[in-house]
Amino acid sequence: MPTDVEVTHINLNDRTVEGMRHKELPIFSVQYHPEAAPGPHDATYFFDQFAELIEKQK
């Protein structure tokens, strides 16, 4: 993994990387469906972060 990329999500079953973010650029990604989380607000933080990045880039 490049030094400017941070792993943010790891699969608990097989330890594969499921999320990452760039430490300096407004880039992040996940490889799962955050809206399909068990609870109604479990992924709210993720969508809040996305909205924040959009506002900063305007």
PDB file of N, H, CA, C and O in Angstrom:
ATOM      1  N   MET A   1       0.854  -1.168   0.000  1.00  0.00           N
ATOM      2  CA  MET A   1       0.000   0.000   0.000  1.00  0.00           C
ATOM      3  C   MET A   1       0.906   1.239   0.000  1.00  0.00           C
ATOM      4  O   MET A   1       1.866   1.302   0.769  1.00  0.00           O
ATOM      5  N   PRO A   2       0.610   2.216  -0.852  1.00  0.00           N
ATOM      6  CA  PRO A   2       1.395   3.456  -0.842  1.00  0.00           C
ATOM      7  C   PRO A   2       1.322   4.149   0.525  1.00  0.00           C
ATOM      8  O   PRO A   2       0.338   3.992   1.247  1.00  0.00           O
ATOM      9  N   THR A   3       2.337   4.894   0.870  1.00  0.00           N
ATOM     10  H   THR A   3       3.136   5.021   0.284  1.00  0.00           H
ATOM     11  CA  THR A   3       2.388   5.543   2.185  1.00  0.00           C
ATOM     12  C   THR A   3       1.350   6.649   2.345  1.00  0.00           C
ATOM     13  O   THR A   3       1.008   7.011   3.470  1.00  0.00           O
ATOM     14  N   ASP A   4       0.843   7.192   1.235  1.00  0.00           N
ATOM     15  H   ASP A   4       1.121   6.897   0.321  1.00  0.00           H
ATOM     16  CA  ASP A   4      -0.154   8.257   1.336  1.00  0.00           C
ATOM     17  C   ASP A   4      -1.589   7.725   1.321  1.00  0.00           C
ATOM     18  O   ASP A   4      -2.537   8.501   1.205  1.00  0.00           O
ATOM     19  N   VAL A   5      -1.748   6.408   1.439  1.00  0.00           N
ATOM     20  H   VAL A   5      -0.978   5.778   1.533  1.00  0.00           H
ATOM     21  CA  VAL A   5      -3.071   5.779   1.494  1.00  0.00           C
ATOM     22  C   VAL A   5      -3.216   5.048   2.826  1.00  0.00           C
ATOM     23  O   VAL A   5      -2.311   4.332   3.254  1.00  0.00           O
ATOM     24  N   GLU A   6      -4.364   5.237   3.473  1.00  0.00           N
ATOM     25  H   GLU A   6      -5.099   5.818   3.125  1.00  0.00           H
ATOM     26  CA  GLU A   6      -4.638   4.605   4.765  1.00  0.00           C
ATOM     27  C   GLU A   6      -5.799   3.622   4.616  1.00  0.00           C
ATOM     28  O   GLU A   6      -6.835   3.961   4.043  1.00  0.00           O
ATOM     29  N   VAL A   7      -5.625   2.417   5.127  1.00  0.00           N
ATOM     30  H   VAL A   7      -4.784   2.141   5.592  1.00  0.00           H
ATOM     31  CA  VAL A   7      -6.705   1.432   5.130  1.00  0.00           C
ATOM     32  C   VAL A   7      -7.692   1.828   6.223  1.00  0.00           C
ATOM     33  O   VAL A   7      -7.296   2.065   7.365  1.00  0.00           O
ATOM     34  N   THR A   8      -8.976   1.898   5.876  1.00  0.00           N
ATOM     35  H   THR A   8      -9.298   1.705   4.949  1.00  0.00           H
ATOM     36  CA  THR A   8     -10.002   2.312   6.837  1.00  0.00           C
ATOM     37  C   THR A   8     -10.975   1.194   7.197  1.00  0.00           C
ATOM     38  O   THR A   8     -11.603   1.239   8.255  1.00  0.00           O
ATOM     39  N   HIS A   9     -11.105   0.194   6.330  1.00  0.00           N
ATOM     40  H   HIS A   9     -10.595   0.157   5.471  1.00  0.00           H
ATOM     41  CA  HIS A   9     -12.041  -0.907   6.572  1.00  0.00           C
ATOM     42  C   HIS A   9     -11.380  -2.229   6.179  1.00  0.00           C
ATOM     43  O   HIS A   9     -10.801  -2.345   5.098  1.00  0.00           O
ATOM     44  N   ILE A  10     -11.471  -3.214   7.056  1.00  0.00           N
ATOM     45  H   ILE A  10     -11.940  -3.120   7.934  1.00  0.00           H
ATOM     46  CA  ILE A  10     -10.940  -4.553   6.793  1.00  0.00           C
ATOM     47  C   ILE A  10     -12.050  -5.568   7.043  1.00  0.00           C
ATOM     48  O   ILE A  10     -12.751  -5.498   8.053  1.00  0.00           O
ATOM     49  N   ASN A  11     -12.202  -6.507   6.123  1.00  0.00           N
ATOM     50  H   ASN A  11     -11.632  -6.564   5.303  1.00  0.00           H
ATOM     51  CA  ASN A  11     -13.197  -7.558   6.272  1.00  0.00           C
ATOM     52  C   ASN A  11     -12.815  -8.444   7.455  1.00  0.00           C
ATOM     53  O   ASN A  11     -11.690  -8.936   7.525  1.00  0.00           O
ATOM     54  N   LEU A  12     -13.742  -8.645   8.376  1.00  0.00           N
ATOM     55  H   LEU A  12     -14.656  -8.244   8.319  1.00  0.00           H
ATOM     56  CA  LEU A  12     -13.466  -9.441   9.571  1.00  0.00           C
ATOM     57  C   LEU A  12     -13.333 -10.928   9.275  1.00  0.00           C
ATOM     58  O   LEU A  12     -12.713 -11.656  10.051  1.00  0.00           O
ATOM     59  N   ASN A  13     -13.898 -11.386   8.181  1.00  0.00           N
ATOM     60  H   ASN A  13     -14.401 -10.794   7.551  1.00  0.00           H
ATOM     61  CA  ASN A  13     -13.844 -12.812   7.853  1.00  0.00           C
ATOM     62  C   ASN A  13     -12.548 -13.225   7.175  1.00  0.00           C
ATOM     63  O   ASN A  13     -11.939 -14.227   7.552  1.00  0.00           O
ATOM     64  N   ASP A  14     -12.121 -12.453   6.170  1.00  0.00           N
ATOM     65  H   ASP A  14     -12.615 -11.639   5.864  1.00  0.00           H
ATOM     66  CA  ASP A  14     -10.937 -12.874   5.416  1.00  0.00           C
ATOM     67  C   ASP A  14      -9.797 -11.852   5.409  1.00  0.00           C
ATOM     68  O   ASP A  14      -8.787 -12.047   4.733  1.00  0.00           O
ATOM     69  N   ARG A  15      -9.964 -10.766   6.163  1.00  0.00           N
ATOM     70  H   ARG A  15     -10.785 -10.608   6.713  1.00  0.00           H
ATOM     71  CA  ARG A  15      -8.922  -9.741   6.338  1.00  0.00           C
ATOM     72  C   ARG A  15      -8.570  -8.990   5.050  1.00  0.00           C
ATOM     73  O   ARG A  15      -7.494  -8.398   4.968  1.00  0.00           O
ATOM     74  N   THR A  16      -9.444  -9.000   4.052  1.00  0.00           N
ATOM     75  H   THR A  16     -10.318  -9.481   4.119  1.00  0.00           H
ATOM     76  CA  THR A  16      -9.188  -8.229   2.842  1.00  0.00           C
ATOM     77  C   THR A  16      -9.520  -6.758   3.092  1.00  0.00           C
ATOM     78  O   THR A  16     -10.348  -6.428   3.941  1.00  0.00           O
ATOM     79  N   VAL A  17      -8.864  -5.895   2.345  1.00  0.00           N
ATOM     80  H   VAL A  17      -8.191  -6.163   1.656  1.00  0.00           H
ATOM     81  CA  VAL A  17      -9.104  -4.454   2.462  1.00  0.00           C
ATOM     82  C   VAL A  17     -10.445  -4.136   1.805  1.00  0.00           C
ATOM     83  O   VAL A  17     -10.685  -4.496   0.653  1.00  0.00           O
ATOM     84  N   GLU A  18     -11.311  -3.459   2.550  1.00  0.00           N
ATOM     85  H   GLU A  18     -11.116  -3.166   3.486  1.00  0.00           H
ATOM     86  CA  GLU A  18     -12.618  -3.079   2.018  1.00  0.00           C
ATOM     87  C   GLU A  18     -12.826  -1.574   2.005  1.00  0.00           C
ATOM     88  O   GLU A  18     -13.857  -1.099   1.530  1.00  0.00           O
ATOM     89  N   GLY A  19     -11.865  -0.816   2.518  1.00  0.00           N
ATOM     90  H   GLY A  19     -11.027  -1.202   2.903  1.00  0.00           H
ATOM     91  CA  GLY A  19     -11.979   0.632   2.480  1.00  0.00           C
ATOM     92  C   GLY A  19     -10.618   1.280   2.633  1.00  0.00           C
ATOM     93  O   GLY A  19      -9.732   0.758   3.310  1.00  0.00           O
ATOM     94  N   MET A  20     -10.471   2.432   1.988  1.00  0.00           N
ATOM     95  H   MET A  20     -11.191   2.856   1.438  1.00  0.00           H
ATOM     96  CA  MET A  20      -9.216   3.178   2.102  1.00  0.00           C
ATOM     97  C   MET A  20      -9.481   4.647   1.843  1.00  0.00           C
ATOM     98  O   MET A  20     -10.508   5.023   1.278  1.00  0.00           O
ATOM     99  N   ARG A  21      -8.531   5.469   2.267  1.00  0.00           N
ATOM    100  H   ARG A  21      -7.697   5.163   2.726  1.00  0.00           H
ATOM    101  CA  ARG A  21      -8.622   6.908   2.003  1.00  0.00           C
ATOM    102  C   ARG A  21      -7.223   7.442   1.745  1.00  0.00           C
ATOM    103  O   ARG A  21      -6.233   6.909   2.246  1.00  0.00           O
ATOM    104  N   HIS A  22      -7.162   8.505   0.952  1.00  0.00           N
ATOM    105  H   HIS A  22      -7.967   8.938   0.545  1.00  0.00           H
ATOM    106  CA  HIS A  22      -5.895   9.184   0.703  1.00  0.00           C
ATOM    107  C   HIS A  22      -5.668  10.143   1.858  1.00  0.00           C
ATOM    108  O   HIS A  22      -6.607  10.803   2.304  1.00  0.00           O
ATOM    109  N   LYS A  23      -4.457  10.232   2.341  1.00  0.00           N
ATOM    110  H   LYS A  23      -3.694   9.697   1.978  1.00  0.00           H
ATOM    111  CA  LYS A  23      -4.168  11.062   3.518  1.00  0.00           C
ATOM    112  C   LYS A  23      -4.204  12.558   3.222  1.00  0.00           C
ATOM    113  O   LYS A  23      -4.412  13.355   4.137  1.00  0.00           O
ATOM    114  N   GLU A  24      -4.006  12.958   1.965  1.00  0.00           N
ATOM    115  H   GLU A  24      -3.836  12.310   1.222  1.00  0.00           H
ATOM    116  CA  GLU A  24      -3.958  14.384   1.656  1.00  0.00           C
ATOM    117  C   GLU A  24      -5.009  14.833   0.638  1.00  0.00           C
ATOM    118  O   GLU A  24      -5.457  15.979   0.682  1.00  0.00           O
ATOM    119  N   LEU A  25      -5.401  13.962  -0.259  1.00  0.00           N
ATOM    120  H   LEU A  25      -5.037  13.031  -0.295  1.00  0.00           H
ATOM    121  CA  LEU A  25      -6.387  14.317  -1.282  1.00  0.00           C
ATOM    122  C   LEU A  25      -7.789  13.923  -0.822  1.00  0.00           C
ATOM    123  O   LEU A  25      -7.927  13.026   0.010  1.00  0.00           O
ATOM    124  N   PRO A  26      -8.820  14.565  -1.339  1.00  0.00           N
ATOM    125  CA  PRO A  26     -10.193  14.250  -0.926  1.00  0.00           C
ATOM    126  C   PRO A  26     -10.720  12.995  -1.633  1.00  0.00           C
ATOM    127  O   PRO A  26     -11.674  13.052  -2.409  1.00  0.00           O
ATOM    128  N   ILE A  27     -10.070  11.864  -1.339  1.00  0.00           N
ATOM    129  H   ILE A  27      -9.296  11.818  -0.709  1.00  0.00           H
ATOM    130  CA  ILE A  27     -10.418  10.607  -2.001  1.00  0.00           C
ATOM    131  C   ILE A  27     -10.598   9.521  -0.952  1.00  0.00           C
ATOM    132  O   ILE A  27      -9.737   9.337  -0.091  1.00  0.00           O
ATOM    133  N   PHE A  28     -11.717   8.797  -1.019  1.00  0.00           N
ATOM    134  H   PHE A  28     -12.416   8.946  -1.718  1.00  0.00           H
ATOM    135  CA  PHE A  28     -11.880   7.602  -0.194  1.00  0.00           C
ATOM    136  C   PHE A  28     -12.812   6.636  -0.902  1.00  0.00           C
ATOM    137  O   PHE A  28     -13.570   7.026  -1.790  1.00  0.00           O
ATOM    138  N   SER A  29     -12.751   5.384  -0.506  1.00  0.00           N
ATOM    139  H   SER A  29     -12.135   5.068   0.215  1.00  0.00           H
ATOM    140  CA  SER A  29     -13.526   4.364  -1.185  1.00  0.00           C
ATOM    141  C   SER A  29     -13.833   3.207  -0.247  1.00  0.00           C
ATOM    142  O   SER A  29     -13.078   2.932   0.685  1.00  0.00           O
ATOM    143  N   VAL A  30     -14.945   2.533  -0.502  1.00  0.00           N
ATOM    144  H   VAL A  30     -15.558   2.756  -1.260  1.00  0.00           H
ATOM    145  CA  VAL A  30     -15.255   1.279   0.195  1.00  0.00           C
ATOM    146  C   VAL A  30     -15.700   0.255  -0.835  1.00  0.00           C
ATOM    147  O   VAL A  30     -16.232   0.612  -1.887  1.00  0.00           O
ATOM    148  N   GLN A  31     -15.485  -1.004  -0.535  1.00  0.00           N
ATOM    149  H   GLN A  31     -15.054  -1.294   0.319  1.00  0.00           H
ATOM    150  CA  GLN A  31     -15.863  -2.105  -1.410  1.00  0.00           C
ATOM    151  C   GLN A  31     -16.957  -2.938  -0.750  1.00  0.00           C
ATOM    152  O   GLN A  31     -16.824  -4.155  -0.620  1.00  0.00           O
ATOM    153  N   TYR A  32     -18.006  -2.301  -0.348  1.00  0.00           N
ATOM    154  H   TYR A  32     -18.114  -1.312  -0.454  1.00  0.00           H
ATOM    155  CA  TYR A  32     -19.178  -2.971   0.205  1.00  0.00           C
ATOM    156  C   TYR A  32     -20.334  -1.989   0.076  1.00  0.00           C
ATOM    157  O   TYR A  32     -20.140  -0.873  -0.406  1.00  0.00           O
ATOM    158  N   HIS A  33     -21.504  -2.374   0.486  1.00  0.00           N
ATOM    159  H   HIS A  33     -21.662  -3.280   0.878  1.00  0.00           H
ATOM    160  CA  HIS A  33     -22.670  -1.493   0.394  1.00  0.00           C
ATOM    161  C   HIS A  33     -22.949  -0.884   1.764  1.00  0.00           C
ATOM    162  O   HIS A  33     -23.624  -1.509   2.581  1.00  0.00           O
ATOM    163  N   PRO A  34     -22.443   0.329   2.037  1.00  0.00           N
ATOM    164  CA  PRO A  34     -22.635   0.928   3.364  1.00  0.00           C
ATOM    165  C   PRO A  34     -24.105   1.155   3.711  1.00  0.00           C
ATOM    166  O   PRO A  34     -24.470   1.156   4.887  1.00  0.00           O
ATOM    167  N   GLU A  35     -24.939   1.344   2.713  1.00  0.00           N
ATOM    168  H   GLU A  35     -24.643   1.343   1.758  1.00  0.00           H
ATOM    169  CA  GLU A  35     -26.359   1.560   2.992  1.00  0.00           C
ATOM    170  C   GLU A  35     -27.054   0.270   3.433  1.00  0.00           C
ATOM    171  O   GLU A  35     -28.191   0.311   3.902  1.00  0.00           O
ATOM    172  N   ALA A  36     -26.383  -0.866   3.289  1.00  0.00           N
ATOM    173  H   ALA A  36     -25.459  -0.900   2.908  1.00  0.00           H
ATOM    174  CA  ALA A  36     -26.958  -2.153   3.681  1.00  0.00           C
ATOM    175  C   ALA A  36     -26.515  -2.569   5.086  1.00  0.00           C
ATOM    176  O   ALA A  36     -26.652  -3.734   5.459  1.00  0.00           O
ATOM    177  N   ALA A  37     -25.990  -1.632   5.856  1.00  0.00           N
ATOM    178  H   ALA A  37     -25.878  -0.685   5.553  1.00  0.00           H
ATOM    179  CA  ALA A  37     -25.516  -1.928   7.218  1.00  0.00           C
ATOM    180  C   ALA A  37     -26.679  -2.408   8.084  1.00  0.00           C
ATOM    181  O   ALA A  37     -27.832  -2.085   7.798  1.00  0.00           O
ATOM    182  N   PRO A  38     -26.393  -3.178   9.142  1.00  0.00           N
ATOM    183  CA  PRO A  38     -27.444  -3.735   9.994  1.00  0.00           C
ATOM    184  C   PRO A  38     -28.357  -2.704  10.655  1.00  0.00           C
ATOM    185  O   PRO A  38     -29.566  -2.917  10.744  1.00  0.00           O
ATOM    186  N   GLY A  39     -27.797  -1.606  11.113  1.00  0.00           N
ATOM    187  H   GLY A  39     -26.815  -1.434  11.041  1.00  0.00           H
ATOM    188  CA  GLY A  39     -28.604  -0.602  11.806  1.00  0.00           C
ATOM    189  C   GLY A  39     -28.932   0.566  10.901  1.00  0.00           C
ATOM    190  O   GLY A  39     -28.268   0.761   9.883  1.00  0.00           O
ATOM    191  N   PRO A  40     -29.944   1.347  11.249  1.00  0.00           N
ATOM    192  CA  PRO A  40     -30.365   2.445  10.377  1.00  0.00           C
ATOM    193  C   PRO A  40     -29.363   3.593  10.295  1.00  0.00           C
ATOM    194  O   PRO A  40     -29.415   4.388   9.357  1.00  0.00           O
ATOM    195  N   HIS A  41     -28.460   3.691  11.257  1.00  0.00           N
ATOM    196  H   HIS A  41     -28.418   3.046  12.019  1.00  0.00           H
ATOM    197  CA  HIS A  41     -27.513   4.814  11.260  1.00  0.00           C
ATOM    198  C   HIS A  41     -26.057   4.358  11.253  1.00  0.00           C
ATOM    199  O   HIS A  41     -25.162   5.176  11.465  1.00  0.00           O
ATOM    200  N   ASP A  42     -25.800   3.087  11.018  1.00  0.00           N
ATOM    201  H   ASP A  42     -26.527   2.422  10.846  1.00  0.00           H
ATOM    202  CA  ASP A  42     -24.438   2.555  11.077  1.00  0.00           C
ATOM    203  C   ASP A  42     -23.500   3.166  10.041  1.00  0.00           C
ATOM    204  O   ASP A  42     -22.294   3.243  10.277  1.00  0.00           O
ATOM    205  N   ALA A  43     -24.027   3.599   8.906  1.00  0.00           N
ATOM    206  H   ALA A  43     -25.007   3.537   8.715  1.00  0.00           H
ATOM    207  CA  ALA A  43     -23.182   4.153   7.850  1.00  0.00           C
ATOM    208  C   ALA A  43     -23.364   5.659   7.684  1.00  0.00           C
ATOM    209  O   ALA A  43     -22.835   6.238   6.735  1.00  0.00           O
ATOM    210  N   THR A  44     -24.093   6.296   8.577  1.00  0.00           N
ATOM    211  H   THR A  44     -24.523   5.825   9.348  1.00  0.00           H
ATOM    212  CA  THR A  44     -24.348   7.730   8.462  1.00  0.00           C
ATOM    213  C   THR A  44     -23.048   8.524   8.395  1.00  0.00           C
ATOM    214  O   THR A  44     -22.938   9.471   7.617  1.00  0.00           O
ATOM    215  N   TYR A  45     -22.067   8.142   9.204  1.00  0.00           N
ATOM    216  H   TYR A  45     -22.157   7.373   9.837  1.00  0.00           H
ATOM    217  CA  TYR A  45     -20.778   8.852   9.214  1.00  0.00           C
ATOM    218  C   TYR A  45     -20.143   8.858   7.832  1.00  0.00           C
ATOM    219  O   TYR A  45     -19.526   9.846   7.435  1.00  0.00           O
ATOM    220  N   PHE A  46     -20.291   7.763   7.101  1.00  0.00           N
ATOM    221  H   PHE A  46     -20.792   6.960   7.424  1.00  0.00           H
ATOM    222  CA  PHE A  46     -19.680   7.637   5.782  1.00  0.00           C
ATOM    223  C   PHE A  46     -20.290   8.647   4.807  1.00  0.00           C
ATOM    224  O   PHE A  46     -19.564   9.324   4.078  1.00  0.00           O
ATOM    225  N   PHE A  47     -21.593   8.747   4.795  1.00  0.00           N
ATOM    226  H   PHE A  47     -22.182   8.197   5.388  1.00  0.00           H
ATOM    227  CA  PHE A  47     -22.269   9.686   3.902  1.00  0.00           C
ATOM    228  C   PHE A  47     -22.052  11.131   4.354  1.00  0.00           C
ATOM    229  O   PHE A  47     -22.012  12.036   3.521  1.00  0.00           O
ATOM    230  N   ASP A  48     -21.912  11.356   5.653  1.00  0.00           N
ATOM    231  H   ASP A  48     -21.945  10.620   6.330  1.00  0.00           H
ATOM    232  CA  ASP A  48     -21.581  12.690   6.166  1.00  0.00           C
ATOM    233  C   ASP A  48     -20.200  13.125   5.685  1.00  0.00           C
ATOM    234  O   ASP A  48     -20.014  14.275   5.289  1.00  0.00           O
ATOM    235  N   GLN A  49     -19.232  12.210   5.719  1.00  0.00           N
ATOM    236  H   GLN A  49     -19.383  11.276   6.042  1.00  0.00           H
ATOM    237  CA  GLN A  49     -17.884  12.520   5.236  1.00  0.00           C
ATOM    238  C   GLN A  49     -17.918  12.874   3.752  1.00  0.00           C
ATOM    239  O   GLN A  49     -17.250  13.812   3.317  1.00  0.00           O
ATOM    240  N   PHE A  50     -18.693  12.124   2.983  1.00  0.00           N
ATOM    241  H   PHE A  50     -19.236  11.362   3.337  1.00  0.00           H
ATOM    242  CA  PHE A  50     -18.812  12.381   1.551  1.00  0.00           C
ATOM    243  C   PHE A  50     -19.397  13.775   1.297  1.00  0.00           C
ATOM    244  O   PHE A  50     -18.875  14.532   0.478  1.00  0.00           O
ATOM    245  N   ALA A  51     -20.471  14.106   1.996  1.00  0.00           N
ATOM    246  H   ALA A  51     -20.895  13.492   2.661  1.00  0.00           H
ATOM    247  CA  ALA A  51     -21.103  15.419   1.835  1.00  0.00           C
ATOM    248  C   ALA A  51     -20.143  16.543   2.229  1.00  0.00           C
ATOM    249  O   ALA A  51     -20.113  17.589   1.582  1.00  0.00           O
ATOM    250  N   GLU A  52     -19.362  16.330   3.285  1.00  0.00           N
ATOM    251  H   GLU A  52     -19.386  15.479   3.811  1.00  0.00           H
ATOM    252  CA  GLU A  52     -18.366  17.317   3.720  1.00  0.00           C
ATOM    253  C   GLU A  52     -17.325  17.567   2.637  1.00  0.00           C
ATOM    254  O   GLU A  52     -16.979  18.715   2.358  1.00  0.00           O
ATOM    255  N   LEU A  53     -16.823  16.493   2.024  1.00  0.00           N
ATOM    256  H   LEU A  53     -17.104  15.560   2.251  1.00  0.00           H
ATOM    257  CA  LEU A  53     -15.833  16.638   0.958  1.00  0.00           C
ATOM    258  C   LEU A  53     -16.408  17.400  -0.228  1.00  0.00           C
ATOM    259  O   LEU A  53     -15.716  18.221  -0.830  1.00  0.00           O
ATOM    260  N   ILE A  54     -17.653  17.138  -0.566  1.00  0.00           N
ATOM    261  H   ILE A  54     -18.215  16.471  -0.077  1.00  0.00           H
ATOM    262  CA  ILE A  54     -18.298  17.842  -1.675  1.00  0.00           C
ATOM    263  C   ILE A  54     -18.389  19.335  -1.364  1.00  0.00           C
ATOM    264  O   ILE A  54     -18.074  20.163  -2.218  1.00  0.00           O
ATOM    265  N   GLU A  55     -18.811  19.681  -0.164  1.00  0.00           N
ATOM    266  H   GLU A  55     -19.066  19.008   0.530  1.00  0.00           H
ATOM    267  CA  GLU A  55     -18.932  21.089   0.231  1.00  0.00           C
ATOM    268  C   GLU A  55     -17.582  21.795   0.189  1.00  0.00           C
ATOM    269  O   GLU A  55     -17.503  22.943  -0.250  1.00  0.00           O
ATOM    270  N   LYS A  56     -16.528  21.138   0.632  1.00  0.00           N
ATOM    271  H   LYS A  56     -16.591  20.206   0.989  1.00  0.00           H
ATOM    272  CA  LYS A  56     -15.190  21.747   0.642  1.00  0.00           C
ATOM    273  C   LYS A  56     -14.671  22.003  -0.765  1.00  0.00           C
ATOM    274  O   LYS A  56     -13.888  22.930  -0.974  1.00  0.00           O
ATOM    275  N   GLN A  57     -15.096  21.196  -1.729  1.00  0.00           N
ATOM    276  H   GLN A  57     -15.732  20.444  -1.559  1.00  0.00           H
ATOM    277  CA  GLN A  57     -14.594  21.316  -3.097  1.00  0.00           C
ATOM    278  C   GLN A  57     -15.374  22.318  -3.938  1.00  0.00           C
ATOM    279  O   GLN A  57     -14.973  22.615  -5.064  1.00  0.00           O
ATOM    280  N   LYS A  58     -16.471  22.839  -3.422  1.00  0.00           N
ATOM    281  H   LYS A  58     -16.797  22.598  -2.508  1.00  0.00           H
ATOM    282  CA  LYS A  58     -17.280  23.810  -4.185  1.00  0.00           C
ATOM    283  C   LYS A  58     -16.542  25.107  -4.380  1.00  0.00           C
ATOM    284  O   LYS A  58     -17.070  26.032  -4.997  1.00  0.00           O
TER     285      LYS A  58
END
